[in-house]
Structures are given as structure tokens and as C-alpha cells.
């Protein structure tokens, strides 16, 4: 690979600097780095110059919660289309959830997903293994075999379903402790959410839709942090969505319990009021909550109670969303809009600076998921996993331009700030000037 000189980039939002990539690594960081003999992209010279013009340079983003749907639901997404969407959004690594068909509950299935990711070349794919066989919550899956496989699985989740049996959850926490793994819980008490269509409250009562109460999330989190403390194991909370959940996680951390938590971009921006439109684009699990919840989630992400942002990218084909509310599938695509939503809700509100965004969307998710080579500093000798962001850009979301196979975004037509212009995976450009390579 040729050398790449990124000139005048604000590294983690700081003062403009030049960054030189040589092969797969960062070779130099400083000012007035030499561009002697440099040519433009596609030229015959041995160096390519990218004029950053004050854009923000971040380490490649890492998403701990992505649904790539392959195998089994290639009508929604494939590993190839999903990783192309990831590169478009600035991600260099994604963790693929296990609720595929067949379920990723064996070494064979997780290795298949891992190999498809390597073949795509757009970002690294780290499969997440199922906690229980078939996501049925009755018997532990082959956790050790998945960890020992070529995919080296370290995160396990039945996401889409809750591991509601306390004995099974305890055994899973005990098992992964042996190799430093983590159980990522979809916190939803199933009996409390039967027939649920949206957040339980005044709006659900007015609309006549079945309610999903906050306590259904909070009760599972409370149980699981106590189990994690008892076992001495690692617990991760998927898509935390309520103010009460924030308080439980804050309490658990104050006791020294090894728990981490994620929040999704849509829970930082949208509220249950959107459901009044009956537009199924806003139907998601856990549901959009109240304005108070949104404010609390933002504050908790800022103060570190919530550790990371994860997309819960959940693609669905047109027919599964273009229908009446009650029949529509739950979920939203998010890889290509995540950074823009975080810029609007966290950076432009003054709650986070860009260095903190790098922590919440790269450094920490990579650490939680043991994603070697990702979430590294922008420094000499580090892997050149990078993303360049035009933070001054403003534009309306057009799902027709998405790289994802699905278009179920809640932001269609909405103006959002920021645009990823370049993404590099180990020095190889996967996105250049806003276009996939």
C-alpha cells in the first residue's frame, strides 16, 4: 500500500495536525509533515494526500451491537452490505449479534460470520455468540467452543430476547468468567411486556397501545448486577433506555460491580411523542421513552455511568415496516447516522467533546469486546484504523443513499450535522470523499 498523508486534521478535535500512514500503521503525527513526491488519489506517485481542512480525525469507531442478519435473513442485510454501511458511518469494527437463522450458538456459525466479515474487507466483524441454544433460554450454548474457535468470541448475548431465567444467567456469568468473557443482557422481563407496542405511560394510554413499562428493564438489570457481584463476573447492559436503569447501574458501579452499559443514538434523540404519528419507523425495542429519560441518558453518557454508544443497527425489509403499527417489526438502522446523532445530542450541547466521543464510540467498546487493534490512540506505531469527519456539514437524511440493504430509519428527511468523509481500515481506504471504495 502507498503512503497516505492526512493534512490539517483536528486529531480528536484538537489543534490541526498531519498524520502519515505507511502501510497498515501510523508512521508520524505532527505539523508540516513532508508531502514531497505526493500525488493525488489514484495517481502514480507513492503518496496520497488527503486535505482534511480542519475536519475531525477519530480512531475508527467500534459498534458493540450490530445486527447483520446473515445467515438466514439476507433480505434484510448481509455481512457485506452491513459492513459497507459500517464503513460509511466511520466504523472499522462491528460486533454481530447472534439472532440469525440458524442462531450463532455454535463454533461453526460464528466462524461463518467471521469469515464473511474477512471476505468483505470493509470492517472487522466480531461475532457475538448466543448465551442459550436457539435463544430459547433453556440450555447454555457452546460458550467455550465459540471462544476457542477461529472467531475468538468474547461477548455472548441472546439479544432480541432476555435471559430471564436467573439460574441460566448465573451459569452463563460463571462460565465466561473462566476466559474473561462478558454476557450482554437484553433487559426485558417478558411477562411484564406481553403485547407491548411502545413505552407505558400517558401517551400509550391515549393511543390505546400496549405499554412496555420501565420496570421491565430495571428489574432485570437490578437482578443481573447482583448476580454479577455474586459471581465476580463481567456484565454488559444492552440498549439501556430509562432513568431508573441509569440509577441502578450507577449504584452497581459504586459498589465495584463489573458492569458496563450502552445507549443507542435513537434513545438520545427521540421520545415516545414520535409514536403519535403511528409511523412504524419509530417502533423499536426497547421503545422510545420520555423526555426525562432522554435527558437522563445524555447526562449519564457524559458522566460515564453509561460507558458507550452502540447502534443496535436492526435492518428490516420494506414489507416488515410498511404496514400498520401493530404488525410492524421492531428496530431501526443506525450505522450510517450514529455519529451525526451523537454530534447533535452530545457535542453540540456541550456534554461531550470529540475526545470523549472517541472514548464512548471507539476506545471503550473495543476494550469491552476485546477487539484487538481497534480503539487505539492516533499515535505513531498504532494500527491505521481511522475515520475523518466533516463536522461543519449539515444535510437531510436520505435513506435512498444508504449502503445498508434496508431503509428503516427514523431520521428520513431530518437535518443532522456531520458527515464521515473517509474511513481507513489498517491503512486501506474503505471510504474516500464520502464514497465507498
C-alpha positions as CSV (number, residue, x, y, z in Angstrom):
1,X,0.0,0.0,0.0
2,X,1.1,3.6,-0.7
3,X,1.7,6.2,2.0
4,X,-1.2,8.4,2.9
5,X,-0.7,11.9,4.3
6,X,-3.8,13.4,6.1
7,X,-3.0,17.1,6.3
8,X,-4.5,19.6,8.8
9,X,-6.9,17.2,10.7
10,X,-8.1,18.0,14.2
11,X,-7.0,14.8,15.9
12,X,-9.7,14.0,18.5
13,X,-10.9,17.6,18.0
14,X,-7.7,19.2,19.0
15,X,-5.3,21.5,17.1
16,X,-4.8,20.7,13.4
17,X,-2.1,18.1,12.7
18,X,-0.8,16.0,9.9
19,X,-1.0,12.2,10.2
20,X,1.1,10.0,7.9
21,X,0.0,6.4,7.2
22,X,2.6,3.9,6.0
23,X,1.2,0.5,5.1
24,X,-1.1,-0.6,8.0
25,X,0.4,1.7,10.6
26,X,0.5,5.3,11.6
27,X,4.1,6.4,10.8
28,X,4.1,10.0,12.0
29,X,1.9,12.6,13.7
30,X,2.9,16.3,13.8
31,X,2.8,19.6,11.9
32,X,4.3,20.3,8.5
33,X,5.0,16.7,7.7
34,X,6.6,16.3,4.3
35,X,4.5,15.6,1.3
36,X,7.4,15.6,-1.1
37,X,6.6,13.5,-4.1
38,X,3.0,13.1,-3.1
39,X,0.3,12.6,-5.7
40,X,-3.4,12.8,-5.6
41,X,-5.6,9.8,-5.0
42,X,-5.3,7.4,-7.9
43,X,-2.1,9.0,-9.1
44,X,1.1,7.2,-9.9
45,X,3.1,8.7,-7.0
46,X,3.8,6.7,-3.9
47,X,1.9,9.0,-1.6
48,X,-1.7,10.2,-1.5
49,X,-2.5,13.5,0.2
50,X,-5.9,14.0,1.9
51,X,-6.6,17.6,2.6
52,X,-8.5,17.5,5.9
53,X,-9.2,21.2,6.1
54,X,-9.8,21.1,9.9
55,X,-12.0,18.0,9.8
56,X,-12.0,15.9,13.0
57,X,-9.9,12.7,12.9
58,X,-11.0,10.0,15.2
59,X,-9.9,6.4,15.8
60,X,-12.1,4.0,13.8
61,X,-15.5,3.6,15.5
62,X,-16.4,0.3,17.1
63,X,-20.0,-0.8,17.4
64,X,-20.7,-3.4,20.1
65,X,-24.2,-4.1,18.9
66,X,-25.0,-4.7,15.3
67,X,-27.4,-7.0,13.5
68,X,-26.0,-8.2,10.2
69,X,-28.8,-10.7,9.7
70,X,-26.7,-13.2,7.7
71,X,-27.1,-16.2,7.7
72,X,-30.9,-16.5,7.2
73,X,-32.3,-13.0,6.7
74,X,-30.3,-11.8,3.7
75,X,-33.4,-9.9,2.5
76,X,-32.7,-7.5,5.4
77,X,-28.9,-7.3,5.4
78,X,-25.8,-9.3,4.6
79,X,-22.4,-9.2,6.1
80,X,-21.2,-7.4,3.0
81,X,-23.9,-4.7,2.9
82,X,-23.8,-4.3,6.7
83,X,-20.1,-3.7,6.7
84,X,-20.4,-1.3,3.8
85,X,-22.9,0.6,5.9
86,X,-20.5,0.5,8.8
87,X,-17.6,1.9,6.8
88,X,-19.9,4.7,5.6
89,X,-20.6,5.6,9.2
90,X,-16.9,5.6,10.2
91,X,-16.8,2.1,11.8
92,X,-13.8,-0.2,11.5
93,X,-15.2,-3.0,13.7
94,X,-18.7,-4.2,14.5
95,X,-19.9,-7.0,16.8
96,X,-22.6,-9.0,15.0
97,X,-25.5,-10.2,17.2
98,X,-26.4,-13.9,17.4
99,X,-30.1,-13.8,16.4
100,X,-29.5,-15.2,12.9
101,X,-31.0,-18.3,11.2
102,X,-29.5,-20.6,12.3
103,X,-28.7,-18.9,15.6
104,X,-25.0,-18.2,16.2
105,X,-24.8,-20.7,19.1
106,X,-22.1,-23.0,17.8
107,X,-18.5,-22.6,16.7
108,X,-19.5,-23.4,13.1
109,X,-21.9,-20.5,12.8
110,X,-19.8,-17.8,14.4
111,X,-16.8,-18.9,12.3
112,X,-19.0,-18.5,9.2
113,X,-19.9,-14.9,10.1
114,X,-16.3,-14.1,11.0
115,X,-15.1,-15.4,7.6
116,X,-17.8,-13.5,5.7
117,X,-16.5,-10.4,7.5
118,X,-12.9,-11.0,6.5
119,X,-14.0,-11.5,2.9
120,X,-16.0,-8.2,2.8
121,X,-12.9,-6.1,3.7
122,X,-14.9,-3.1,4.8
123,X,-14.6,-3.6,8.5
124,X,-13.7,-6.3,11.0
125,X,-16.6,-8.4,12.1
126,X,-16.5,-9.9,15.6
127,X,-19.4,-12.4,16.1
128,X,-21.4,-12.4,19.3
129,X,-22.3,-15.9,20.5
130,X,-25.7,-16.8,21.8
131,X,-26.0,-17.4,25.6
132,X,-28.5,-20.2,25.2
133,X,-29.2,-22.8,22.5
134,X,-31.5,-21.3,19.9
135,X,-32.0,-18.2,22.0
136,X,-34.6,-20.3,23.9
137,X,-33.3,-19.6,27.4
138,X,-33.3,-23.2,28.5
139,X,-29.8,-24.6,28.0
140,X,-26.4,-22.9,27.7
141,X,-24.9,-22.7,24.2
142,X,-21.4,-23.8,23.4
143,X,-19.7,-20.8,25.0
144,X,-16.3,-22.3,25.4
145,X,-16.2,-23.8,21.9
146,X,-17.2,-20.4,20.4
147,X,-14.5,-18.7,22.4
148,X,-11.9,-21.3,21.3
149,X,-13.0,-21.1,17.6
150,X,-11.2,-19.0,14.9
151,X,-13.8,-16.3,15.7
152,X,-12.5,-16.0,19.3
153,X,-15.9,-15.0,20.7
154,X,-15.7,-13.0,23.9
155,X,-19.2,-11.4,24.0
156,X,-22.3,-13.5,24.5
157,X,-25.9,-12.3,24.2
158,X,-29.4,-13.6,23.4
159,X,-30.3,-10.0,22.3
160,X,-33.8,-9.8,21.0
161,X,-34.7,-12.0,23.9
162,X,-33.9,-11.7,27.6
163,X,-32.1,-14.4,29.6
164,X,-34.9,-14.3,32.1
165,X,-34.1,-17.4,34.0
166,X,-31.8,-16.4,36.9
167,X,-30.2,-19.8,37.2
168,X,-29.2,-19.8,33.5
169,X,-27.9,-16.2,33.7
170,X,-25.8,-17.1,36.8
171,X,-24.3,-20.1,35.0
172,X,-23.5,-18.0,31.9
173,X,-21.7,-15.5,34.1
174,X,-19.8,-18.2,35.8
175,X,-18.8,-19.9,32.5
176,X,-17.5,-16.7,30.8
177,X,-15.5,-15.7,33.8
178,X,-13.1,-18.6,33.1
179,X,-11.8,-16.9,29.9
180,X,-12.6,-13.2,30.7
181,X,-15.7,-13.0,28.5
182,X,-18.8,-10.9,29.1
183,X,-22.5,-11.5,29.0
184,X,-24.5,-8.8,27.3
185,X,-28.1,-8.8,28.5
186,X,-31.2,-7.6,26.7
187,X,-33.0,-6.5,29.9
188,X,-36.7,-7.2,29.3
189,X,-38.9,-9.1,31.8
190,X,-41.1,-11.0,29.3
191,X,-44.2,-11.3,31.4
192,X,-44.3,-7.6,32.0
193,X,-44.1,-6.8,28.3
194,X,-46.5,-9.2,26.7
195,X,-48.3,-7.4,23.9
196,X,-46.2,-4.3,24.4
197,X,-46.1,-1.8,21.5
198,X,-44.5,1.3,23.0
199,X,-43.4,2.9,26.3
200,X,-46.0,2.5,29.0
201,X,-47.3,5.9,30.2
202,X,-49.7,8.7,29.3
203,X,-49.1,8.5,25.6
204,X,-49.7,4.7,25.4
205,X,-52.9,5.2,27.3
206,X,-54.1,8.0,24.9
207,X,-53.2,6.0,21.8
208,X,-54.6,2.7,23.1
209,X,-51.3,0.8,22.6
210,X,-49.9,-1.9,24.9
211,X,-47.3,-0.5,27.2
212,X,-43.7,-1.6,27.8
213,X,-43.1,-0.4,31.4
214,X,-39.7,0.9,32.5
215,X,-39.7,-1.6,35.4
216,X,-39.5,-4.4,32.9
217,X,-36.0,-3.2,32.1
218,X,-35.0,-2.1,35.5
219,X,-35.9,-5.3,37.4
220,X,-33.7,-7.4,35.1
221,X,-30.8,-5.0,35.4
222,X,-31.1,-5.0,39.2
223,X,-31.2,-8.8,39.4
224,X,-28.2,-9.2,37.0
225,X,-25.9,-6.7,38.7
226,X,-26.4,-8.6,41.9
227,X,-25.7,-11.9,40.1
228,X,-22.6,-10.4,38.6
229,X,-21.4,-9.3,42.0
230,X,-22.1,-12.7,43.5
231,X,-20.2,-14.5,40.7
232,X,-17.5,-11.9,40.3
233,X,-18.0,-11.8,36.6
234,X,-18.5,-9.2,33.8
235,X,-21.9,-8.0,32.8
236,X,-22.9,-5.6,30.0
237,X,-26.3,-4.0,29.6
238,X,-27.6,-3.6,26.1
239,X,-29.5,-0.6,24.9
240,X,-30.2,0.9,28.4
241,X,-33.2,3.2,28.0
242,X,-34.7,4.5,31.3
243,X,-33.7,6.9,34.0
244,X,-34.3,4.2,36.6
245,X,-31.8,1.9,34.8
246,X,-29.2,4.7,35.0
247,X,-29.6,4.9,38.8
248,X,-29.3,1.1,39.2
249,X,-26.1,1.0,37.1
250,X,-24.7,4.0,38.9
251,X,-25.4,2.2,42.3
252,X,-23.8,-1.0,41.0
253,X,-20.6,0.8,39.9
254,X,-20.4,2.5,43.3
255,X,-20.2,-1.0,44.8
256,X,-17.4,-2.0,42.5
257,X,-19.6,-4.4,40.4
258,X,-18.0,-5.1,37.0
259,X,-20.9,-3.8,34.9
260,X,-20.9,-1.7,31.7
261,X,-23.8,-0.2,29.8
262,X,-24.6,1.1,26.3
263,X,-27.1,3.6,25.0
264,X,-28.4,3.8,21.4
265,X,-28.4,7.0,19.4
266,X,-32.1,7.0,19.0
267,X,-32.6,6.9,22.7
268,X,-30.5,10.0,23.0
269,X,-32.6,12.0,20.5
270,X,-36.2,10.7,20.0
271,X,-39.1,10.4,22.5
272,X,-42.3,8.5,22.8
273,X,-44.1,11.5,21.3
274,X,-43.0,10.4,17.9
275,X,-45.3,7.4,18.2
276,X,-48.3,9.7,17.8
277,X,-47.6,9.6,14.1
278,X,-48.1,5.8,14.1
279,X,-45.1,5.7,11.8
280,X,-43.5,2.2,12.3
281,X,-40.1,3.7,11.7
282,X,-40.3,4.7,15.4
283,X,-41.2,1.2,16.6
284,X,-38.2,-0.2,18.5
285,X,-37.3,-2.5,21.4
286,X,-36.7,-1.1,24.0
287,X,-39.2,1.6,23.0
288,X,-38.6,5.3,22.7
289,X,-39.1,6.7,26.2
290,X,-39.9,10.0,27.8
291,X,-38.2,13.4,27.5
292,X,-37.0,12.9,31.1
293,X,-35.4,9.6,30.2
294,X,-33.6,11.2,27.2
295,X,-32.2,14.0,29.3
296,X,-31.0,11.5,32.0
297,X,-29.4,9.2,29.4
298,X,-27.4,12.1,27.9
299,X,-26.2,13.1,31.3
300,X,-25.3,9.5,32.2
301,X,-23.3,9.1,29.0
302,X,-21.5,12.4,29.8
303,X,-20.6,11.4,33.3
304,X,-19.5,7.9,32.4
305,X,-22.4,6.0,34.1
306,X,-23.2,4.8,30.6
307,X,-20.0,3.6,29.1
308,X,-20.6,3.6,25.3
309,X,-22.8,4.3,22.4
310,X,-23.9,1.3,20.4
311,X,-26.2,1.4,17.4
312,X,-28.4,-1.7,17.7
313,X,-28.5,-1.4,13.9
314,X,-31.6,-3.5,13.1
315,X,-32.4,-3.7,9.4
316,X,-35.7,-4.9,8.1
317,X,-37.1,-5.2,4.6
318,X,-39.6,-2.8,3.3
319,X,-42.6,-5.0,3.8
320,X,-41.9,-5.5,7.5
321,X,-42.1,-1.8,8.2
322,X,-44.5,-0.5,5.6
323,X,-47.6,-1.8,7.4
324,X,-49.8,-1.0,10.3
325,X,-48.1,-0.2,13.6
326,X,-49.2,-3.4,15.4
327,X,-47.9,-5.7,12.7
328,X,-44.6,-3.9,12.1
329,X,-41.2,-5.3,13.1
330,X,-39.3,-3.5,15.9
331,X,-35.9,-1.9,15.0
332,X,-34.1,0.8,13.2
333,X,-31.0,1.0,11.0
334,X,-28.3,3.1,12.7
335,X,-24.7,2.6,11.5
336,X,-24.8,5.4,8.9
337,X,-26.4,8.1,11.2
338,X,-24.9,7.2,14.7
339,X,-22.1,9.7,14.7
340,X,-24.3,12.5,13.4
341,X,-26.9,11.9,16.2
342,X,-24.1,11.9,18.8
343,X,-22.8,15.1,17.4
344,X,-26.2,16.8,17.7
345,X,-27.2,15.4,21.1
346,X,-23.8,15.3,22.9
347,X,-21.2,17.5,21.2
348,X,-23.3,20.5,20.1
349,X,-25.0,20.5,23.5
350,X,-21.6,20.8,25.2
351,X,-22.0,17.5,27.1
352,X,-19.0,15.8,25.3
353,X,-16.0,16.9,23.4
354,X,-14.6,14.9,20.5
355,X,-12.0,13.2,22.7
356,X,-14.9,11.9,24.8
357,X,-16.8,10.8,21.7
358,X,-13.7,8.7,20.8
359,X,-13.8,7.2,24.2
360,X,-17.5,6.3,24.0
361,X,-17.5,5.1,20.4
362,X,-14.1,3.6,20.0
363,X,-11.7,3.1,22.9
364,X,-14.2,1.7,25.4
365,X,-16.3,-0.5,23.2
366,X,-13.1,-2.1,21.8
367,X,-12.0,-2.7,25.4
368,X,-15.3,-4.3,26.5
369,X,-15.3,-6.5,23.4
370,X,-11.6,-7.3,23.4
371,X,-11.3,-6.0,19.8
372,X,-7.5,-6.1,19.4
373,X,-6.1,-3.4,17.2
374,X,-9.2,-1.2,17.5
375,X,-9.9,1.6,19.9
376,X,-6.2,2.6,19.8
377,X,-4.7,6.1,20.1
378,X,-4.0,8.2,17.0
379,X,-0.2,7.8,17.6
380,X,2.9,6.5,15.9
381,X,3.1,2.7,15.6
382,X,-0.7,2.2,16.1
383,X,-2.9,0.5,13.5
384,X,-4.2,3.0,11.0
385,X,-7.9,2.4,11.8
386,X,-9.2,5.9,11.4
387,X,-12.2,8.0,10.4
388,X,-12.4,11.6,9.2
389,X,-15.5,13.7,10.0
390,X,-16.7,16.9,8.4
391,X,-18.3,18.3,11.5
392,X,-19.4,21.5,9.7
393,X,-21.6,19.6,7.3
394,X,-25.4,19.8,7.6
395,X,-27.7,17.7,5.5
396,X,-31.0,15.9,5.4
397,X,-31.0,12.1,5.8
398,X,-31.8,10.4,2.6
399,X,-32.2,6.6,3.1
400,X,-32.1,6.0,-0.6
401,X,-28.3,6.8,-0.4
402,X,-27.7,4.3,2.4
403,X,-25.2,1.5,1.9
404,X,-27.4,-0.8,4.1
405,X,-29.8,-3.1,2.3
406,X,-32.6,-1.8,4.4
407,X,-34.0,1.7,4.8
408,X,-35.9,1.7,8.1
409,X,-34.5,4.9,9.6
410,X,-36.4,7.2,11.9
411,X,-34.5,10.2,10.6
412,X,-35.7,10.3,7.0
413,X,-35.8,13.9,5.9
414,X,-34.4,15.2,9.2
415,X,-31.4,17.5,9.1
416,X,-28.4,16.1,11.1
417,X,-24.9,17.5,11.5
418,X,-21.7,16.0,10.5
419,X,-20.6,13.6,7.7
420,X,-18.0,10.9,7.6
421,X,-15.8,11.6,4.5
422,X,-13.0,9.0,4.9
423,X,-12.6,5.7,6.7
424,X,-9.4,3.6,6.8
425,X,-9.1,0.0,7.9
426,X,-5.4,-0.8,8.7
427,X,-4.3,1.8,6.2
428,X,-6.7,0.8,3.5
429,X,-9.4,3.3,2.5
430,X,-12.8,1.8,2.7
431,X,-14.5,5.2,2.3
432,X,-13.0,8.1,0.3
433,X,-14.6,11.5,-0.2
434,X,-17.9,10.1,1.1
435,X,-17.9,7.2,-1.4
436,X,-17.2,3.5,-0.7
437,X,-14.1,2.2,-2.4
